[in-house]
C-alpha cells in the first residue's frame, strides 16, 4: 500500500533527524531506529512495556488541523541509563532521577516526538504543532486512559501509530536502549492523514 511506503519514508526521515539531534545533544555518535511499526486501535496495542508496570513517560500534545498526542515511554531502568547518558555520568551510576535528569528526559522526548510529528506534518501537508512535553511516572494503562480521554470519551474511536524507538550509542557502556512509542489520533483524523499520504506523489 502507498500509505505503508510513505509511513516507512516518514519513519526513516524521523530516525535520521532524531539521530542527528541526539548526537548533537550528547556530543557523540547516536543511532535511532524504529522497530515493528504498526497502526492499531488502542485496545489492540501490544506494548513491549507491561501495561501495569510503572514507566517514565514523556507526553507531547499535538494540536493544529488534527489533535493527538505523542508518547515516549521508558522503563525505570532505561530512564536511569538514558538520563545518565544525557547528563554525561558514568554508566550505571544513576539510581534516581533528579530535576536535571527529568529535564534531560523531557528534551529527549521532545526530540523524538517532535521529529516524528514534524516529519508526518511535512509529508502530509497537515498542520500539526507540538506543544511542550510533560514528564510523568505512571503505568502505561493509566497513561493511555488519560491520553485517550483528552481526545474523546470513546476509546474505540482512537487509533495509535505504535512502534519502538531504540537508541544505540556505541561509546557508552550498555549502549543499547529500548523505548516504546505511540502517536494517538481519533480514527477519522488518522484516516485523513493516511488519505493525505495517498495523495503524496511517489518519490
C-alpha positions as CSV (number, residue, x, y, z in Angstrom):
1,X,0.0,0.0,0.0
2,X,1.1,3.5,-0.8
3,X,0.5,4.5,2.9
4,X,2.8,1.8,4.1
5,X,5.6,3.0,1.8
6,X,5.1,6.6,2.8
7,X,4.9,5.7,6.5
8,X,8.2,3.9,6.1
9,X,9.7,7.0,4.5
10,X,8.4,9.1,7.4
11,X,10.0,6.6,9.9
12,X,13.3,6.7,8.1
13,X,13.4,10.5,8.0
14,X,12.3,10.8,11.6
15,X,15.1,8.5,12.6
16,X,17.7,10.5,10.7
17,X,16.5,13.7,12.3
18,X,16.4,12.2,15.8
19,X,19.8,10.6,15.4
20,X,21.4,13.9,14.4
21,X,19.7,15.8,17.2
22,X,20.6,13.2,19.8
23,X,24.2,13.1,18.6
24,X,24.4,16.9,18.9
25,X,22.8,16.8,22.4
26,X,25.3,14.2,23.8
27,X,28.3,15.1,21.7
28,X,28.9,11.7,20.2
29,X,27.6,9.3,17.6
30,X,24.0,8.1,18.2
31,X,21.8,5.9,16.1
32,X,18.0,5.9,16.4
33,X,16.0,3.1,14.9
34,X,12.3,2.4,14.6
35,X,11.2,-1.2,15.1
36,X,7.9,-3.0,14.3
37,X,5.8,-0.1,13.3
38,X,2.0,-0.7,13.0
39,X,-1.3,1.1,13.1
40,X,-3.7,-0.3,15.7
41,X,-6.8,0.5,17.8
42,X,-5.9,1.3,21.4
43,X,-7.4,-2.0,22.7
44,X,-5.2,-3.9,20.2
45,X,-1.9,-2.5,21.3
46,X,0.9,-4.9,22.2
47,X,3.3,-2.9,24.3
48,X,6.8,-4.1,25.0
49,X,6.4,-2.5,28.4
50,X,3.8,-4.3,30.5
51,X,0.6,-2.3,30.8
52,X,0.6,-2.4,34.6
53,X,4.3,-1.7,35.0
54,X,5.4,1.7,36.2
55,X,7.2,3.6,33.4
56,X,8.6,7.1,32.8
57,X,6.5,8.8,30.1
58,X,7.2,11.9,28.0
59,X,3.8,13.1,26.8
60,X,3.7,15.6,24.0
61,X,0.3,17.0,23.0
62,X,-0.3,17.7,19.3
63,X,-2.7,20.5,18.1
64,X,-3.5,22.1,14.7
65,X,-5.7,20.7,12.0
66,X,-5.6,17.4,13.8
67,X,-5.3,16.8,17.5
68,X,-3.4,14.0,19.1
69,X,-0.6,13.0,21.4
70,X,2.9,11.5,21.1
71,X,4.1,9.4,23.9
72,X,7.7,8.1,24.5
73,X,7.8,5.5,27.3
74,X,10.9,4.1,29.1
75,X,11.2,1.5,31.8
76,X,12.6,3.0,35.0
77,X,15.9,1.2,34.5
78,X,16.2,2.5,30.9
79,X,15.3,6.0,32.1
80,X,18.2,5.9,34.6
81,X,20.6,4.8,31.9
82,X,19.4,7.3,29.3
83,X,19.4,10.2,31.7
84,X,22.9,9.2,32.8
85,X,24.0,9.3,29.2
86,X,22.4,12.7,28.6
87,X,23.9,14.2,31.8
88,X,27.2,12.6,31.0
89,X,27.5,10.5,34.1
90,X,29.4,7.2,34.2
91,X,27.3,4.3,33.1
92,X,25.3,2.6,35.8
93,X,25.7,5.4,38.4
94,X,22.3,6.9,38.1
95,X,20.0,5.4,40.7
96,X,17.2,8.1,40.9
97,X,16.0,11.0,38.7
98,X,17.0,14.5,39.8
99,X,15.3,17.6,38.4
100,X,18.2,17.8,35.9
101,X,17.6,14.2,34.8
102,X,13.9,14.9,34.3
103,X,14.6,18.0,32.2
104,X,17.1,15.9,30.1
105,X,14.4,13.2,29.5
106,X,11.9,15.8,28.5
107,X,14.4,17.2,26.0
108,X,14.9,13.6,24.6
109,X,11.2,13.2,24.4
110,X,10.8,16.5,22.6
111,X,13.5,15.4,20.1
112,X,11.9,12.0,19.4
113,X,8.3,13.0,19.4
114,X,8.9,16.4,17.7
115,X,10.9,14.9,14.9
116,X,8.2,12.3,14.2
117,X,5.3,14.7,14.3
118,X,7.1,17.3,12.2
119,X,8.0,14.8,9.6
120,X,4.5,13.5,9.5
121,X,3.2,17.0,9.1
122,X,5.6,17.8,6.3
123,X,4.8,14.7,4.3
124,X,1.0,15.2,4.6
125,X,0.8,18.9,4.5
126,X,-1.5,18.8,7.5
127,X,-0.6,21.4,10.2
128,X,0.5,19.7,13.4
129,X,2.0,21.7,16.2
130,X,3.9,20.1,19.1
131,X,3.3,21.6,22.5
132,X,5.7,21.5,25.4
133,X,6.5,17.9,26.6
134,X,5.4,16.8,30.0
135,X,7.1,14.1,32.1
136,X,5.2,11.7,34.3
137,X,5.6,8.5,36.2
138,X,2.7,6.0,35.9
139,X,1.6,2.7,34.4
140,X,1.1,2.5,30.6
141,X,-2.6,1.5,31.2
142,X,-3.3,4.6,33.2
143,X,-1.4,6.9,30.9
144,X,-3.3,5.6,27.9
145,X,-6.6,6.1,29.6
146,X,-5.8,9.7,30.4
147,X,-4.4,10.4,26.9
148,X,-7.5,8.9,25.2
149,X,-9.8,10.8,27.5
150,X,-8.3,14.1,26.3
151,X,-9.2,13.2,22.7
152,X,-12.6,11.5,23.1
153,X,-14.8,9.7,25.6
154,X,-14.8,6.6,23.5
155,X,-11.6,4.6,23.5
156,X,-12.7,2.7,20.4
157,X,-12.5,5.9,18.4
158,X,-8.8,6.3,19.0
159,X,-6.1,4.7,16.8
160,X,-2.4,4.5,17.5
161,X,0.7,4.5,15.4
162,X,2.7,2.0,17.5
163,X,6.4,1.4,17.3
164,X,9.6,1.1,19.3
165,X,12.3,3.7,19.2
166,X,15.7,2.2,20.0
167,X,18.9,4.2,20.6
168,X,22.4,3.0,20.1
169,X,25.4,4.9,21.4
170,X,28.5,2.9,20.6
171,X,30.8,4.6,23.0
172,X,28.5,4.2,26.1
173,X,28.7,1.0,28.1
174,X,25.3,-0.7,27.9
175,X,24.9,1.3,24.7
176,X,21.5,-0.1,23.6
177,X,18.3,1.5,24.9
178,X,14.7,0.4,24.2
179,X,11.7,2.7,24.3
180,X,8.0,2.3,23.5
181,X,6.5,5.0,21.3
182,X,2.9,5.9,20.4
183,X,1.1,8.6,18.4
184,X,-2.6,8.8,19.1
185,X,-5.3,10.2,16.9
186,X,-9.0,9.9,16.6
187,X,-9.8,7.3,13.9
188,X,-11.3,9.9,11.5
189,X,-8.3,12.1,11.8
190,X,-5.8,9.3,11.2
191,X,-7.8,8.4,8.1
192,X,-7.4,12.0,6.9
193,X,-3.6,11.7,7.5
194,X,-3.4,8.4,5.6
195,X,-5.5,9.8,2.8
196,X,-3.1,12.7,2.6
197,X,-0.2,10.3,2.3
198,X,-2.1,8.5,-0.5
199,X,-2.1,11.8,-2.4
200,X,1.6,12.5,-2.0
201,X,3.5,11.8,-5.3
202,X,5.8,8.7,-5.2
203,X,9.5,9.5,-4.9
